[in-house]
Every structure is written in C-alpha cells, then in structure tokens.
Amino acid sequence: MGDYYEPWTYEYEHLLTAPAGEHTPVARPTSLLTGKDTKITWSANWDDSLAGGNELAAADPILAKVSGAVKLEYEKAFMFFLPRICEHCLNPSCAASCPSGAIYKRAEDGIVLVDQDRCRGWRMCVTGCPYKKIYFNHRTGKAEKCTFCFPRVEIGLPTVCSETCVGRLRYIGLLLYDADAVAQAAATRSETDLYAAQRSVFLDPHDPRVVAAARRTGIPEDWIEGAQRSPVWDLIMRYEVALPLHPEYRTMPMVWYIPPLSPVVDALRDTGHDGEDMGNLFGAVDALRIPVEYLAELFSAGDPAPVTAVLQRLAAMRAYQRRVNLGEERDESIAEAVGMTGQQMDAMYRLLAIAKYDERYVIPAAHAEIAHGLEELATECSLDYEGGPGMGGSGPFGEVSGRPVPLAVENFQVLAERQRSDNLPDPTTRGRVNLLNWDGRGRPEGLFPERKDKS
C-alpha cells in the first residue's frame, strides 16, 4: 500500500447534507479500505503530470546517474512532459508475471489486455510492469490497464488520448514486425544495443518480399497499405527521430517518443547569436538546458549518440525550413549534414508540423472475417464490470465517477472526416441509431438512409 497508494474517495455527500454554517463544507478524503478519514500522500505515477517535484527528485534513479550534469537550483531547472501510457510491449513483462494467465497480447493487432474473468487479483503484474501502468481496482479485485481504446481502433478511430490531444502530438500507425525475432532481440547482451535490436525487428512494408510474406500469412491488403502509409514507421525508421522509452527493460515497448529540443533558439538569440543558424544550432545541442545524458538515460539506455542524432535532425529541419519560409534558396548542405535530403526534410516537417488527421492516424479497420473473435474479446475489456466507467453509479475512482461514456459508433463518418479539410463537417446529422444499443431485432429508425422515393 505504501508503494502503490491506499485507495480513497471524497465525502461528496457531506457537501449536500452539511447544515448551514459559517464555513463552506469540504469533501474530505476517506479511505476505501477503512472508511475513515485519510491523508493523500505521494505515490506511484503521480510524477507523470508534476514533472517530479521536490518529494520525488531525490529518489530519481536517472538523476543519480547524471547528478553531475543536472542541478536542482531554480535558475538551472528544466521541465518537459513525458506522457507515459501502457507501452503494449512486444515482450510484455506484465503477461510474463501473471500467474493466472489473464494478461495476453492480441495476435491481430498487438494490443495487450487483461481478461477480467481469469484475473485473480494477485497483483504480480502491478509490480512486474517496469512502467507502472497496471493498476489494481480495490472495488472489483481485478487488475486494469490501458486498453488502447480497442473498440474505437477496430472501426478505424484513434484512441481518445490521441484524438483529444490539443497539441496534435500523438501519432498512430501500423508496424509489421518479425514475431520470431522478438525474443532474440530482447536478449541482446549490451543494453546500448537494444535500440538498434528492436529496430531490426521491424519489417519494411515497401519491401516486395515483406509484402509477399504478409499476403501469405493472411494480412489484408488494406493493412499492408496502412503499414506503408504509417506515420510511426516514418518517424522510427525513415527519419529516425523517435526513440523507445527505457529499452534496457527489454520489454520491447511500442510507444515511442521524439526527444524535446529545448528552447535553445531563444537562448542563442539572447546572447546575440542567430538562433536559427545551422552552425549555432548544432553547437548548442551539446549545451541544451535538458542534458543529453538525461535524455539518453530515458530513451537509449544511457547511450547519447542516438539522442544527439535525433536532436541534430530536429535542429537541421528547423534551420532548413527557416530558409524556405523566408523565401531564400534551399541549402541542401543542411540536410546532408544529418544524412537526409531536402525532400526528406520537407516530408518530415509536414509530418511533424502540419499533418492532418488522416496522416497522423492511419488505422485500418478490423475485417469482417475476424469480427466474431473480436466481439468475444470485447467482453474482456478491463473496465467492463458492474459499476465501472460506462455503467453508471459508483466507479473505481470514487463516488459517481462511473458515468456513461458510450462509443460514438454512429458518429464514425463525422469523426473520420474531422480535420481532414479546412471546414469541419456538420455534426447535426439526424436519424442516427447507436449500434451498441441495438439488440439486432427489427429495423429502428435511422439504421438505413431514408428513401427519397416514398412510393
């Protein structure tokens, strides 16, 4: 309990029933274990949105490794957000540590899920996940985790966290990989070689031999096409600017990150230098406010070379596009300095800066031939239980937290067209039916388009 928090709720009822008084009533935190008042303390995962904090900085293992390069004085402090979700690993340690076999990786799309019927609440998966992305629900006695919004993904919609990201920073795409090579790659002896080892597992979807092998194994054509258009493939393999989070854990994570290029341009300009000049930018990479050594401990098992290469490519893209935006002649030497071409610079800039909806999310829908299996798996959603989110009443995170959150399948066409054009689609379509609430009987109004010819 000390490591993973004592579950609590708030006395919301007290806000409604407290008698009139001089002071406004408050909803005090109450333990869900004892029912008594409790004090909320720091716990696992709380640093996700708080960038560490003084309470956690002293225990940061990365700071312990690079303590000479990072100072905690205010004037030398830095902050960047590192949103951590379930990595849906190729070699998931949560599945390996589950004694009841309740955690599994779906063969058709690689999503890692928890079978709520088989889960016995041993909680070994909670300690077994090095990213700490499995939670224990004290109301149901079951383990829960990110489901990658699989009901949405199955119909071609992105995850909610991706679609609602106001910064448009998240990308979803297909990756073809050699499943037989995963174990060998994860067993790579040197930790600093694990980044390259995982990249070697990914297959080039443009290779005719890979395409032929995919067809032989029954992968649909639109999935192959989706892999060829995948923005994730481009960021990892074509432009080489995305890195895995803690590859030394050997779980082969499938959520990759582009390291932050800290505000070096402003710092250079303040010192009287041209912050957009390629020479100045390249030289400043080694003097970033966020030390390269710190980023290397996050994304490349301590090897600064891959991180430096990524930051130099991002800096080169900035310098190259500055000339384009100012109407100056393109300087191909900037692209060549980081092993790229000007055409690749333009394509990478478009993907990172101005890509529209269907370029950031390339998600082929599930096929009818596997719909039956997916329908059965849908009943195993880790949040599908009485009182859970979408079921109403009390939820796992306190009283009245479980509100209906239906999947808007009936809005699919509207959502799919969102951000694909300069004009938003009209969301006021009438006569729709929620397919999730349809029992399959009869012909409810709105199931089919109205006939223009009433005769």
C-alpha positions as CSV (number, residue, x, y, z in Angstrom):
1,M,0.0,0.0,0.0
2,G,2.9,2.4,0.7
3,D,4.3,1.8,-2.7
4,Y,1.1,2.0,-4.8
5,Y,-1.3,4.2,-2.8
6,E,-4.2,3.5,-0.5
7,P,-7.4,3.9,-2.5
8,W,-9.7,6.7,-1.4
9,T,-12.8,8.7,-2.3
10,Y,-14.2,12.0,-1.1
11,E,-17.1,12.7,1.1
12,Y,-19.2,14.3,-1.6
13,E,-22.4,13.5,0.3
14,H,-21.2,15.8,3.1
15,L,-21.3,18.7,0.6
16,L,-25.1,18.2,0.2
17,T,-26.1,17.2,3.7
18,A,-24.0,19.5,5.9
19,P,-26.1,22.0,7.8
20,A,-25.8,25.7,7.1
21,G,-22.8,27.2,8.9
22,E,-20.3,29.9,8.8
23,H,-17.8,28.0,6.7
24,T,-18.2,26.2,3.4
25,P,-18.2,22.4,3.9
26,V,-15.4,20.4,2.3
27,A,-15.3,16.9,0.9
28,R,-12.6,15.2,3.0
29,P,-10.7,12.2,1.6
30,T,-11.9,8.9,3.0
31,S,-10.1,5.6,2.8
32,L,-11.9,2.9,0.7
33,L,-10.2,0.3,2.9
34,T,-11.2,1.5,6.4
35,G,-13.8,4.1,5.7
36,K,-12.0,6.6,7.9
37,D,-10.5,10.0,7.1
38,T,-7.2,9.7,5.4
39,K,-4.3,11.9,4.1
40,I,-3.4,11.8,0.5
41,T,0.3,11.3,0.0
42,W,2.7,10.9,-2.9
43,S,2.5,7.7,-4.8
44,A,3.4,5.8,-8.0
45,N,2.7,7.6,-11.3
46,W,1.9,10.9,-9.6
47,D,5.0,12.4,-11.1
48,D,3.5,11.9,-14.6
49,S,1.9,15.3,-14.6
50,L,4.0,17.0,-12.0
51,A,7.5,16.7,-13.5
52,G,8.9,15.0,-10.4
53,G,8.6,17.5,-7.7
54,N,10.9,18.1,-4.7
55,E,9.4,15.0,-3.0
56,L,10.5,12.7,-5.8
57,A,13.6,14.3,-7.2
58,A,15.9,12.9,-4.6
59,A,14.8,9.3,-5.5
60,D,15.0,9.8,-9.3
61,P,17.4,7.0,-10.4
62,I,18.3,8.9,-13.6
63,L,19.3,11.9,-11.6
64,A,21.5,9.7,-9.5
65,K,23.4,8.6,-12.7
66,V,23.8,12.1,-14.2
67,S,23.9,14.1,-11.0
68,G,27.0,16.0,-12.2
69,A,25.1,17.3,-15.2
70,V,21.8,18.2,-13.6
71,K,21.5,20.8,-10.9
72,L,18.3,21.4,-8.9
73,E,18.8,25.1,-8.4
74,Y,15.8,27.0,-9.7
75,E,17.7,29.0,-12.3
76,K,19.1,25.8,-13.8
77,A,15.9,23.8,-13.6
78,F,14.0,22.5,-16.7
79,M,10.7,20.8,-17.3
80,F,9.2,18.7,-20.1
81,F,6.2,16.5,-20.1
82,L,6.7,12.7,-20.7
83,P,3.2,11.2,-21.0
84,R,3.5,7.6,-20.1
85,I,0.8,5.1,-21.1
86,C,0.9,1.4,-21.4
87,E,3.6,0.5,-23.9
88,H,1.7,-2.6,-25.3
89,C,5.2,-4.2,-25.5
90,L,6.3,-6.8,-27.9
91,N,7.7,-8.7,-24.9
92,P,5.3,-7.7,-22.1
93,S,6.6,-8.3,-18.6
94,C,3.2,-8.0,-17.1
95,A,2.0,-11.0,-19.1
96,A,5.1,-13.0,-18.1
97,S,4.5,-12.2,-14.4
98,C,0.8,-13.0,-14.3
99,P,0.3,-16.5,-12.6
100,S,-3.2,-16.9,-13.8
101,G,-2.5,-16.1,-17.5
102,A,-5.1,-13.3,-17.5
103,I,-2.9,-10.8,-19.5
104,Y,-2.5,-11.5,-23.1
105,K,-1.3,-9.8,-26.3
106,R,-3.9,-9.9,-29.2
107,A,-2.3,-11.5,-32.2
108,E,-4.4,-9.5,-34.7
109,D,-3.2,-6.0,-33.6
110,G,-0.7,-6.4,-30.7
111,I,-2.9,-4.7,-28.0
112,V,-2.2,-6.1,-24.5
113,L,-5.4,-6.7,-22.5
114,V,-6.5,-8.1,-19.1
115,D,-9.1,-10.9,-19.2
116,Q,-11.2,-9.9,-16.2
117,D,-12.7,-13.4,-15.9
118,R,-9.3,-15.0,-15.4
119,C,-7.7,-12.3,-13.3
120,R,-7.4,-13.4,-9.6
121,G,-6.0,-10.2,-8.2
122,W,-2.6,-11.5,-7.4
123,R,-1.2,-8.0,-8.3
124,M,2.1,-9.5,-9.6
125,C,1.5,-7.7,-12.8
126,V,1.5,-4.4,-11.0
127,T,5.0,-4.9,-9.6
128,G,6.1,-6.7,-12.8
129,C,5.4,-3.8,-15.2
130,P,8.5,-1.6,-15.1
131,Y,6.5,1.4,-16.5
132,K,4.0,1.0,-13.6
133,K,1.0,1.2,-16.0
134,I,-1.2,-1.6,-14.5
135,Y,-3.5,-0.6,-11.6
136,F,-5.4,-2.7,-9.1
137,N,-9.1,-1.9,-8.7
138,H,-9.9,-2.4,-5.0
139,R,-13.6,-2.5,-5.7
140,T,-13.5,-5.3,-8.2
141,G,-10.3,-7.1,-7.0
142,K,-9.0,-7.1,-10.6
143,A,-6.1,-5.6,-12.4
144,E,-6.8,-2.9,-15.0
145,K,-4.7,-1.1,-17.7
146,C,-4.9,0.9,-20.8
147,T,-6.9,-1.0,-23.5
148,F,-5.7,1.2,-26.3
149,C,-9.4,2.0,-26.9
150,F,-9.6,-1.2,-28.9
151,P,-13.4,-0.8,-29.7
152,R,-12.5,2.5,-31.5
153,V,-9.4,1.2,-33.1
154,E,-11.4,-1.8,-34.6
155,I,-13.5,0.6,-36.6
156,G,-10.6,2.8,-37.6
157,L,-10.9,5.6,-35.0
158,P,-7.8,6.7,-32.9
159,T,-7.6,6.4,-29.2
160,V,-9.3,9.0,-27.1
161,C,-6.0,10.3,-25.7
162,S,-4.6,10.8,-29.2
163,E,-7.7,12.4,-30.7
164,T,-8.2,14.8,-27.8
165,C,-4.5,15.9,-27.6
166,V,-4.7,19.6,-28.2
167,G,-1.1,19.8,-29.3
168,R,-1.8,17.2,-32.0
169,L,1.4,15.4,-30.8
170,R,0.3,11.8,-31.0
171,Y,0.5,9.5,-34.0
172,I,-0.9,6.0,-34.5
173,G,0.1,3.7,-37.3
174,L,0.8,0.1,-38.2
175,L,4.2,-1.6,-37.9
176,L,4.9,-5.0,-39.4
177,Y,7.5,-7.0,-37.4
178,D,9.1,-10.4,-37.3
179,A,7.5,-12.1,-34.3
180,D,10.1,-14.8,-34.3
181,A,12.9,-12.3,-33.9
182,V,11.5,-10.6,-30.8
183,A,13.0,-13.0,-28.2
184,Q,16.4,-12.8,-29.8
185,A,16.3,-9.0,-30.0
186,A,15.2,-8.7,-26.3
187,A,18.1,-11.0,-25.3
188,T,20.7,-8.6,-26.9
189,R,23.7,-8.6,-24.5
190,S,24.6,-4.9,-24.4
191,E,21.8,-2.6,-23.2
192,T,23.0,0.2,-25.5
193,D,22.4,-2.1,-28.5
194,L,18.8,-2.8,-27.6
195,Y,17.5,0.3,-29.5
196,A,19.1,-1.0,-32.8
197,A,18.0,-4.5,-32.0
198,Q,14.3,-3.5,-31.7
199,R,14.5,-1.5,-34.9
200,S,15.9,-4.6,-36.7
201,V,12.7,-6.5,-35.7
202,F,10.5,-4.1,-37.8
203,L,10.0,-5.0,-41.4
204,D,10.0,-2.6,-44.3
205,P,6.4,-2.6,-45.7
206,H,7.7,-1.3,-49.0
207,D,9.9,-4.4,-49.5
208,P,8.2,-6.7,-52.1
209,R,9.4,-9.8,-50.1
210,V,7.8,-8.4,-46.9
211,V,4.6,-7.7,-48.8
212,A,4.5,-11.2,-50.3
213,A,5.1,-12.8,-46.9
214,A,2.4,-10.7,-45.3
215,R,-0.1,-11.8,-48.0
216,R,0.9,-15.4,-47.5
217,T,0.1,-15.1,-43.7
218,G,-3.3,-13.7,-44.5
219,I,-2.7,-10.0,-43.7
220,P,-5.4,-8.0,-45.6
221,E,-4.4,-5.6,-48.4
222,D,-5.6,-2.5,-46.6
223,W,-3.5,-3.4,-43.6
224,I,-0.4,-3.7,-45.8
225,E,-1.3,-0.4,-47.4
226,G,-1.8,1.1,-43.9
227,A,1.7,-0.1,-42.9
228,Q,3.2,1.6,-46.0
229,R,1.5,4.9,-45.0
230,S,2.2,4.5,-41.3
231,P,3.5,7.8,-39.7
232,V,5.0,5.7,-36.9
233,W,7.2,3.8,-39.5
234,D,8.3,7.1,-40.9
235,L,9.2,8.6,-37.5
236,I,11.1,5.5,-36.3
237,M,12.7,4.1,-39.5
238,R,12.6,6.6,-42.3
239,Y,13.5,9.8,-40.4
240,E,14.9,8.1,-37.2
241,V,13.7,10.7,-34.8
242,A,11.5,8.5,-32.5
243,L,13.1,6.5,-29.6
244,P,11.7,3.9,-27.2
245,L,11.3,4.6,-23.5
246,H,13.8,2.6,-21.4
247,P,14.8,0.0,-23.9
248,E,17.0,-1.5,-21.2
249,Y,13.9,-3.0,-19.6
250,R,13.9,-5.5,-22.6
251,T,10.1,-5.4,-22.9
252,M,10.4,-4.0,-26.5
253,P,8.0,-1.1,-25.9
254,M,5.8,0.0,-28.8
255,V,5.1,3.6,-27.7
256,W,8.0,5.7,-29.0
257,Y,9.0,9.3,-28.2
258,I,10.6,12.2,-30.0
259,P,13.0,13.8,-27.5
260,P,12.4,17.5,-26.8
261,L,14.6,20.2,-28.5
262,S,14.6,22.6,-25.5
263,P,14.2,26.3,-26.2
264,V,17.8,26.7,-27.4
265,V,16.8,29.2,-30.1
266,D,15.7,31.9,-27.6
267,A,18.8,31.3,-25.5
268,L,21.1,31.8,-28.5
269,R,19.2,34.9,-29.6
270,D,19.5,36.4,-26.1
271,T,23.3,36.0,-26.3
272,G,23.4,38.0,-29.6
273,H,23.7,35.0,-31.9
274,D,21.5,33.9,-34.8
275,G,19.4,31.2,-33.1
276,E,18.3,29.7,-36.4
277,D,21.7,29.4,-38.0
278,M,22.7,25.8,-38.6
279,G,26.2,26.1,-37.1
280,N,24.9,27.7,-33.9
281,L,22.1,25.2,-33.5
282,F,24.3,22.2,-34.0
283,G,26.8,23.5,-31.5
284,A,24.1,24.2,-29.0
285,V,22.8,20.7,-28.9
286,D,25.6,19.7,-26.6
287,A,24.7,22.6,-24.3
288,L,21.0,22.1,-24.0
289,R,19.3,23.1,-20.8
290,I,18.0,19.5,-20.7
291,P,21.2,17.5,-20.7
292,V,21.7,14.9,-23.5
293,E,22.9,12.5,-20.8
294,Y,19.5,12.7,-19.0
295,L,17.6,12.1,-22.3
296,A,19.9,9.2,-23.1
297,E,19.0,7.5,-19.8
298,L,15.4,7.8,-20.8
299,F,15.5,6.7,-24.4
300,S,18.7,4.9,-25.3
301,A,19.9,3.1,-22.2
302,G,22.5,5.8,-21.5
303,D,24.0,6.0,-25.0
304,P,24.0,9.7,-26.0
305,A,24.7,9.0,-29.7
306,P,21.1,8.2,-30.8
307,V,19.7,11.1,-28.8
308,T,22.3,13.6,-30.2
309,A,21.5,12.4,-33.8
310,V,17.7,13.0,-33.2
311,L,18.3,16.4,-31.8
312,Q,20.6,17.3,-34.7
313,R,18.0,16.2,-37.2
314,L,15.3,18.3,-35.5
315,A,17.7,21.3,-35.4
316,A,18.6,20.8,-39.1
317,M,14.9,20.7,-40.0
318,R,14.3,24.0,-38.2
319,A,17.3,25.7,-39.9
320,Y,16.3,24.2,-43.3
321,Q,12.7,25.2,-43.1
322,R,13.6,28.7,-41.9
323,R,15.2,29.4,-45.3
324,V,12.2,28.0,-47.1
325,N,9.8,30.2,-45.1
326,L,11.9,33.3,-45.7
327,G,11.9,32.7,-49.5
328,E,15.7,32.0,-49.5
329,E,17.4,29.5,-51.7
330,R,17.3,26.0,-50.2
331,D,20.5,24.9,-48.6
332,E,20.9,21.2,-49.3
333,S,24.1,21.0,-47.2
334,I,21.9,21.4,-44.1
335,A,20.0,18.2,-44.9
336,E,23.2,16.4,-46.0
337,A,24.8,17.2,-42.6
338,V,22.4,14.9,-40.9
339,G,22.2,12.3,-43.6
340,M,19.0,13.4,-45.2
341,T,17.8,15.1,-48.4
342,G,15.9,18.3,-48.8
343,Q,12.8,16.3,-50.0
344,Q,13.0,14.2,-46.8
345,M,13.3,17.4,-44.8
346,D,10.1,18.7,-46.3
347,A,8.3,15.5,-45.7
348,M,9.4,15.3,-42.1
349,Y,8.4,18.9,-41.5
350,R,5.0,18.2,-42.9
351,L,4.5,15.1,-40.7
352,L,5.7,16.8,-37.5
353,A,4.1,20.2,-38.0
354,I,1.2,20.4,-40.4
355,A,0.0,16.8,-40.9
356,K,-3.8,16.4,-41.0
357,Y,-6.0,13.9,-39.3
358,D,-5.7,11.0,-41.8
359,E,-1.9,11.4,-41.9
360,R,-1.4,11.3,-38.2
361,Y,-3.8,8.4,-37.6
362,V,-3.5,5.5,-40.2
363,I,-5.7,2.8,-38.6
364,P,-7.2,0.2,-40.9
365,A,-10.5,-1.2,-39.5
366,A,-10.9,-4.8,-38.4
367,H,-12.2,-7.1,-41.0
368,A,-15.5,-9.0,-41.1
369,E,-13.8,-12.4,-41.1
370,I,-12.3,-11.7,-37.6
371,A,-15.3,-9.8,-36.3
372,H,-16.6,-12.8,-34.3
373,G,-13.3,-13.2,-32.4
374,L,-13.1,-9.5,-31.8
375,E,-16.6,-9.5,-30.5
376,E,-15.8,-12.1,-27.9
377,L,-12.7,-10.3,-26.9
378,A,-14.7,-7.1,-26.5
379,T,-16.4,-8.6,-23.5
380,E,-13.0,-8.8,-21.8
381,C,-12.4,-5.1,-21.6
382,S,-10.7,-4.4,-18.3
383,L,-13.3,-1.6,-17.5
384,D,-16.4,-3.7,-18.3
385,Y,-18.0,-4.5,-15.0
386,E,-20.9,-3.5,-12.9
387,G,-20.3,0.0,-11.5
388,G,-17.4,0.6,-13.9
389,P,-17.0,3.5,-16.3
390,G,-19.9,3.5,-18.7
391,M,-22.1,1.5,-16.2
392,G,-23.2,4.5,-14.1
393,G,-23.3,4.8,-10.3
394,S,-20.1,4.4,-8.3
395,G,-16.9,4.0,-10.2
396,P,-13.4,2.8,-9.4
397,F,-12.1,6.3,-8.7
398,G,-14.6,7.5,-6.2
399,E,-18.4,8.1,-5.9
400,V,-20.2,8.9,-9.1
401,S,-17.1,8.6,-11.2
402,G,-18.7,5.9,-13.4
403,R,-20.7,8.0,-15.9
404,P,-21.9,6.6,-19.2
405,V,-19.2,7.0,-21.9
406,P,-20.7,5.3,-25.0
407,L,-18.6,4.7,-28.0
408,A,-19.9,7.0,-30.7
409,V,-20.0,4.5,-33.5
410,E,-23.0,6.3,-35.0
411,N,-20.7,9.4,-35.4
412,F,-18.0,7.4,-37.2
413,Q,-18.3,9.2,-40.5
414,V,-18.3,12.6,-38.9
415,L,-15.3,11.8,-36.7
416,A,-13.4,10.3,-39.6
417,E,-13.8,13.5,-41.6
418,R,-12.7,15.7,-38.7
419,Q,-9.6,17.8,-39.5
420,R,-9.3,16.3,-43.0
421,S,-10.4,19.5,-44.5
422,D,-10.3,23.2,-43.7
423,N,-14.1,23.1,-43.0
424,L,-15.4,21.0,-40.1
425,P,-18.2,18.6,-41.1
426,D,-21.7,19.3,-39.9
427,P,-22.3,17.2,-36.7
428,T,-26.0,17.7,-36.7
429,T,-26.9,14.7,-38.8
430,R,-30.3,13.4,-37.7
431,G,-31.9,10.0,-37.7
432,R,-28.9,8.0,-36.4
433,V,-29.0,4.9,-34.3
434,N,-26.5,3.8,-31.7
435,L,-25.4,0.4,-32.9
436,L,-24.1,-0.5,-29.4
437,N,-27.6,-0.2,-28.0
438,W,-29.3,-2.1,-30.8
439,D,-30.4,-5.6,-29.9
440,G,-30.3,-6.8,-33.5
441,R,-34.1,-7.1,-33.8
442,G,-36.3,-5.0,-36.0
443,R,-35.4,-2.0,-38.1
444,P,-35.0,1.0,-35.9
445,E,-35.4,4.5,-37.4
446,G,-32.1,5.8,-38.7
447,L,-30.5,2.4,-39.3
448,F,-30.6,3.0,-43.0
449,P,-30.8,6.2,-45.0
450,E,-34.2,7.5,-45.8
451,R,-35.5,6.7,-49.2
452,K,-36.1,9.7,-51.4
453,D,-38.8,8.0,-53.3
454,K,-41.5,7.2,-50.7
455,S,-43.6,5.3,-53.3
